[in-house]
Every structure is written in structure tokens, then in C-alpha cells.
Amino acid sequence: MKRYLLSCLVLFFSTTFSAFAAPLGLPKVPIPSDNPQTEAKIKLGDKLFHEKRFSSTGEVSCSNCHVKEKTFTDGLKVSEGIKKLTGTRNAPTVVNAAYFTSLFWDGREPSLERQATQPFLNPVEMNLPNHDPILKIVRRDPEYAQAFKKVFGKAGEAITIKEVTQAIAAFERTLVSGESPFDRWYFGTEKAAISPDAKRGFEVFLTQGRCVSCHTVEQDHALFTDSKFHNIGVGFTKIAKDVDKMAVSYLQAAHKGESVDIKVLTNENVSELGRFAVTRKISDLGAFKTSTLRNIAKTAPYMHDGSLETLEEVVDFYNNGGKVEEEDPEVPFLSGGIRPLDLSDEQKADLEAFLKTLTSPNYQ
């Protein structure tokens, strides 16, 4: 009997550990001390993530823009919210967002918990006047009431938006994805896990392409992002002539208390201000967060505005020094590393082959 109980305990802890363990190529998932992971909380967060009643029309949930079958993106140039209204930015994947130290393209929120508060209130996303309609549902719906009591020990008015977003964040922290062919080759022992052209592409990535400067690879893991913000030239030419006036106008609006979230998703030109809208630093004009390259072959279109449709276009864009075409005008405020790469056609093809090795088996 004791031996049987011991076996059950070993199985329980090994199963629990494996559920939260990091796959090959990724570090351990950081878990906030005030929001520990539990199976019940994750299950609740999954349900909340897919809850359409949290929108003004009852037709939009978090999963509309972050579709599992599309690697938790939506495949659109810019995302659609209620009544097919469109914002100004492409929906980034939630996969591996557990590792990010800032959320949204402009990094305006520091955590998954904080990020989850905003889409509910944005007029082109879910369009609620405040979080009260959400709380009304989770406090009165019998299934939710039971789940919140089990997970947080709270019921009725004691349930707040904090518990709602903590559960959503707990679910999102399970969406980690490594074990790609690259991981098996570079961090594992499978010498034949990627092709010769992909191996040459990785060499281009590290050297002449200088991709690794922002899409980082560490000794024992690779997030493929430096979590910093850079003006790489995308979209900035649209506002370059008027950027001084726009910056002043934005600062005046911000001083009056207008929401950054609402301004950047309802005004295409304001959106191009990038990180500046958050920090109000001139050096951040047109700067956007370095996106992860993991599963990049499955998350088209690319860039904050979805303006590049294929990996080939992305590689050409960087090869041209932050331009779609070589003859395009120079872009002001470019980050220092953005300049022509002079890659050959073969090198570009090899680099693209390497990028395709970053797809994890669960998103093939």
C-alpha cells in the first residue's frame, strides 16, 4: 500500500512538473509570486480567454485575434474587433509571451496580467465602457462563480478584474513552444535536424546579416528577441514630414489624459509614433518592440502594421537597410544597426531556410 501511494505521488509530481517545464531551447517560464500556476486557474483562464460575452456585441473574445490554429495570431494585416472594425496594428502571437518583459508593440504594459485589461475597453476591439460587465458575468454565472471560488477563494463582490486577468495570464503562460528543428540541432544532439542551407542561413544570421544583434541567442536558450525597441523604418515614412507637429500634438493630448491604448489603435498616424507614445522620448520615435522569431514562418503577415506579407519580403526589407525598395527615400530616426546588408540571393534564400527551422512541432 505504501509503495502504491509513493508511486502515485511520484507520478503526480512528475506530471505537474512536466506541465510547467520549459521545452528544449527555452528557459524556465517566469511565474509572478503573486500569481502562481495551478491547473484549475489555467483551465479557468482558458475559458475566460475564449469568452465572447466580454465584448459589447457578444461576438468577440481574446481568441478572435489569437487563434490557436493560426499559432495564436489571426493571419490579418491588422486585427478586427467588434463589427469588423479594424485597428492599426498586427496581432502578435501569444506563444512564448510568458517570457516578455513588456507587452504590446510599444511595450506599454509590463505583464500579461496588465495587458489583459486593455482589449476589453478599446473601442475597436471589445468596446466595453468599463470592466463592470465582465464582473457581472463572472460573479453571477454559476460555472464562473464556482471556478473563482475554487481558484481564488472569492465570491460575489470580492471577485475583481485582477482575478480575471490573473487567470487569463496563467493560461497564456502555458503557451510555450520550443523543440523546433533548430533547437534539436543547436541545443540538442541531432546533427541532421536542419538542412545544410539552413545551417548556412544561421551563419548569415550571426554574421553578415547581423540579425542576432536584436534576435538574441544565448548559450542554453534562445528567445530570439532582445525585448528592446527599434525604429527599423516600417511605416515611419508616412509621418516623417510632420513628425514634429504630431509629437507635440500627441503630448498635448496625453497631458489631457487621453488613453495611449485608444489613441494608437484608432489613429493610423499616431500608431506610427511607436514607443514614443509611451515614453515620450524623441529617441523612441517610430520604435517598436523586437518580435520573437519563433514560429515566424507561421505568423504572417509581419511587422507592427502587417505590411510585409512573406519572409522573403522581410529579408529583402532588412537587406535594403529598412526599405521595401532600394530606391525608397531615407527614413529618419532609424536605429543604428539598420543599414544595407549586401546579401546575395543565395544568402537570402539560406537565411529564409533557417527561419523556417524555428517552427515548433505543435504548430507545424
N, C-alpha and C positions, 0 to 999 in steps of 0.2 A: 504493500500500500504506500509506504513512504517513497519507495523507488518510483512508483507511478506518479505520485504528486510532484516529485522532483523533476520527472520528465516533462510534466505539464508546465511547470514553472520555466524550465529551460526553453521549451517551445514558445511560451508566451513572450518571454523577454527577447528571444531571438527574432520573433515575428515583429514585435514592436520596434526593435532596433532597426530591422531592415526596412520598415515602412518609412523611417525618417533618415536613414543613412544616405550619404551622398554617393551618386554613381561615379564611375571612373571618369576622371577629367575635371571633377568639380570639388570644391572644398565642402566642409560641413555646413549645412544650412544654418545661418544665424537666427536664433529664436529669441525674441524680446523676453526679458524676465517677467514682465507683467502680462504676457500673453502666451503661456506655454501651450504646446501642441497636445491635443487629445483626439482620439478617434471620433468621439461624439461631437467635438467642436468642429472638426474638419467636415463631418457629414452635414452639420448644420450650415456651415459656410458654403458648401456646395449647393445646398437648397436655396440659400439667400442669393447666391451668385446667379442663379437661373430664375429668380422670382420676377415676373413681368408686372406684377401688381405694384411694384415700386416705381412705376412711371406714370405720368399723368394720363396716358392713353390706355394703360394696362397692356401694352404690346411690346415694351422694350425692357430688357434686363441687361445685366453686365455681359451675359453670354452672347448678346447680339453683336457686339463689337469684338468679342473674344471667343471665337467659335473653336471648340475642341478639334473638329475635323479640319480646321484651317490653321492648326498649330497656335490656337488661341489668338488669331488675328481675324480680320473679316474679309481680306482679299480686295478691299476697296481702296481707291486713291485716298479719299478722306472718308471718315466714318459717317454713318447715317444714324440719326436718333429718331425721336417721335415724328410721325407724319412724313417720314423720309427726308427730314431736314438734314442738311449737311453742315459739318463743322469746317475747320480749316486744316486739320491735322490727321495724319495717318495713324491708325490704331497699332501701337507696338504690341508685340507678343507679351503675354503674361508669363510664359515659360521662362524660368530662371530669374524672374523678377524678385524672388526671395533674396537674391544677393545684392540687389541695387540699394545704394545709399541715398538715392533721390529718385523720385518718380515724376512722370510726365516728361515730354520732350524738353521742357525748360527747367525741370527739376524743382518745381515749386512746392512739392511736398516731400518730407524726409522718410516716409514709411508707407507700407502697404495699408496700414490702418488709416492714416490720414488721406491717402489717395482715394480710398473708397468712399469718402464723404462727399466728394465733389460732383461726380456724374449725375447723381440724383437731382441736384439742384440746377444743373446747367440747362438753359432754355432750349438748346438744340439737341440735348441728349435725352434726359428723362423728365426734365421740366417740372419738378415738384417745387412748390413755393417755399417749403422747408422740410425738415425731416419728420414732422408730425404724422403725415400719412403712413410712413413706414412703421413708426412706433405703434400706431393704432392697429395695424395688421398683426405685428408680432406679439402684441400684448393680448389680442382678442382671439386670434386663430388658435384653436385647440392644439394643433400639432406644434406650432411655433412656441406656444406657451409652455408646453411640456418639455420641449427641447431646451429652451432658455433656462428653465428651472433645473434641468439635469446638468447642463454645461456650466452655467454661471451661478446657480442657486438664487436666481432672481425671478420675480413675477410682477405682473401689473406695471404700475408706475415706476418701479425700480429698474425696469429694462430701459436702457438709453441707447442712443445711436452708437455709443462707444462699444457696447457688447455686440451690436450688429456688425460693425466694421471689424472688430476683433475676430469674429467668426469667419467673415469673408477672407480676411488676411491669412487666417490659419489654413483655409482651403488652398489659397493661392501659393502658400509656401510648400505645398506638396507637389506643385507643378515644376519639378526639376528634371532636367534632361541632359544627360551625358552619354557615355558609352557609344559615342559616334565612331565611325571608322578611323577618324583622326585620333581619337582618344585611345583606341585599341592599338594603334601604331605608335603613337608618341609616348603615351603614359603606360601602355601595356607592353606586350611582347610579340604582337602579331606583325611581323615584318612585311607581310603581304596584304595588310588590311587596306592600304590605299595604293593607287596605281603609280607608276613611275612619273607620269605627267603631273599628278597631284603632289608628289614629293618635290618635283622641280618648282611647282607653284608655291609650296611652302617656303622654299628658299627665296623666291621672289618676294613673298610676303614679309620675310625677315630682313631682306637686304634692299635691293633697288626700289621695291615698291613702298618700303617704309611703313607698311600697314600696321606692323606690330607696335609702332610708337603710340597708337591710340587703342588698338585692339589687342590688348596685352595677353601674353602667355607667360605663366610663372613656371617654376621648376616642377611643381607637383600638381598644378591645375591650370585651367585657362577659362577665364570669364569672357575673354575677347572684348573687353571694354575697360577703359581707364576711369569710367564714371565721371569724366570731366566734360566740359562744354567747349565746342569749337565752331567757328564760322568757316564752313568749308565751301561756301559760295552758293549753296542751294537757295533759290528764291530771293536772295538779297538784292539782286539787280532790279527787282520790281519797285523797291523803295529807296534805292541808293541816292537818287536825286533829291528826295525830300526827307531823308532820314533825320536831319537835324530838327526840322519842324515837327516831324512825327514823334521824335523822342521827347521834345518839350511838351507837346500836346498830351502824350501819354502820361508823363509825370504829373501834369496838372490834373488829369482825370484820376490818377491813382491817389493823389493828395486828397481828392474829394471822397475817397473810399470806394471807388468802383472796383469790382472783383477782377483780379487777374484772370481767373478761370473763364469768366464770361467774356471779357474783352478779347482774349486771344482766340476763342472759338467762334466768335460772331463777327470778327473783322479780319479779313484776309491780310490786309497790310499790317495791322498791329501784330498779327501772328508772326510775321517775319522779323519782328524785333528780337525774338528768341529769348535767351536768358536775361537780357537787359530788362525785360518786363518784370523780372523777379528781383534782380539785384540792383537795378538802376545804375549800373556801371557801364561807362562808354566801352570799355574793353569787352563787354559781353554782347554788344550789338550783333545780331544775326547768329549768335552762337546757340547750338543745340547739343543735347547730350549724345555722346558716343553710344550708338546702339550695339548690342551684342551681335556677334556674327553666328552664334549657334543657331542651327536650323534655318540659316539665311536663305537657302535655296527654296524653302517652303513658305516664306513670309513676304513675297512680293505683293504690291509694289513697294518701292524703297524711298527712304528719306522722310523727313518730317511732314512733307506735303504730298508724298506718294508720287512725285513727279518722274521718277525713273522706274520703268516697268520691268527691266530684266537685269540679271547680274552682269551681262555683257555691257549694258549701258552704264552701270555703276563703275565698272572697271575703267571704261573709256572716260568717264567723268573725272575720276582721280588722275588718270594718265594725262588728261588735258589740263591739270592743275586747277580743278574746281570749275570747269566749264563743260557744257554739253557739247559744244563745238569749239574747235581750236580758235576760230576767228571771233568768238564771242568777246564782248568787252571785259576789261579787267574788273574784278569785284573788290570793292573797298572793304577794309576791316577783316580781310582773310586771316585765318590763323597761320602762324609762321611755317608750318610744315606742308602747307598746300601749295605745291608748285609742280610743273610738268615732270613726269617720271621717265619719259622716253623709253617706254617698254615696247618691245617688238610684238608682233601679232602672236608669235608662239608663246612669249612670256605671258601675255594677257590670257591666252587660252589655258595655259598651265595654272595661272592664278585662279581662274574660274573653276577649274577642275578641283583645286584644293578646297575652295569654299564649299563645294558640293559634298566634301567629306565630313562636314561639320553637322550633318543631319543625323539625329539620333534615331535608333531603330523604331521607337514608338511613334515617330512622325514621318516615317518613310512613305 
